[in-house]
C-alpha cells in the first residue's frame, strides 16, 4: 500500500509562485508514475503533470512553460514548481501515484490565486 502526503498549497497573488511537494511512503517500490491533478469548483479533475520513474514528464497544455515537475526517487517525493500563476490555476491539487494499474491519491491541497 502507498500513502501520499502533500504540502505547499496556499494563497498567492497572480504572477506569483508556489511549490507543491508530495511524499510517498509504504510500498513505494511499486510506484511507476507520479503526478499532480487539479479540480476547480464545478469542473472535472484534470491532469496537471506527470513523471515516470525514469524522469519522463508530461504536462497539460495550460501549464507548459509555467509548471515544472521533478522527482527525487531517493526521497520518494515529487515537486511541482509553479510560476506565473493566474486565477485560472485556482483549484484543489491532488498528488497521484500509479501503482501497477491502480491510482492512489493524496488528500489534496488548496491553491488559490488572487487577481
N, C-alpha and C positions, 0 to 999 in steps of 0.2 A: 504494500500500500504506500501511496505517496501523499504527503501533505505539502501544501503550498502556503507560504506566509508572505503577504505583500506589505510594502511600506512605501512612503514617499508622496502620497497624494496630498492635495491641499488646494488652497485658493491662490490664484496668481492673476496678475493683470495681463491683458492682451499684449503680446510681444514678449512675454516673459518665458521662463524656462522652469522645468521640473524634471526630476529624475525619479523614476519608479524602480523599486527593487522587488524581486521575488525569489525567496529562498525555498528550495525544495528539501524535504527530509523523508526518511523512510527508505523505500526500495528505489533509490534514485538511479541505480544501475539499469533499471527497466525503462527509464525515460529516453526517448529518442528525439523528440522535438518539444520545445517550449515556446511560449509566445504570450502575447497580450491581445485581448479582445476588449471592446468597449460597448457600452449600452447607454444611449441617451434616453431621456424620458420619451415614451411613446414610440421608440424605434427599436428595431431588432438589434440583437447583439451582432457586432461585426468584427472581423479580424483587423487588427492594427498592424501587427508584425509578428513574424515567427522566425525561429532559428533552429537549425538542426544541430545535433551533437557535433557534427563536423564544421559548424560555423556558417552554413549557407543560410542567408536571410531572405525573407520575403516581406514586402511592405504593401500596405494599401496605398493606392494612388494618392489619396488625400493627405498622406503623411510623408510621402517620399521627399527627401531633401530637408525635412524638419526633424524627423524622429530617427534615432539610431538605437538599434537593439544589439546588445552584446551579451556574451555568455562566459561565465567563469566555471568551467567544468569541475575544477578542484573544489570550488565552494558550492557547487550545485545551485548557482544563482544566476539569474538573468537581470539585466539592467536595461531600462528603456529611458534613454535621454531624449527629452522633448524640448525643442526650442521654437521660437516664433509662434507661440501658442495663440490660438484665436478662440473666440466664444464657441465656435462650432466644435471645438475639441472637448467641450464640457460633457462629461459622462462618468459613469462608474467604469473603472478599468479593472478587468479580471485577468489574472495570470492563468495560464493554461499549461498543462503538461500532457503530452501524448504518451501513454503507456500501452504499448502494443496497439490495440485497436480502441482503447478507451481514453477519453479525455477527462483529466482531473482538473478541478477548478479551485482557485483561491476564493477568499471571501469577498473580494472586491475592495477597491479603494476609490474614493471620490476625487475627481479632478474638476475644479470649477475655474473657468477663465472669465474674468470680468472685462467688460468693454470700457 
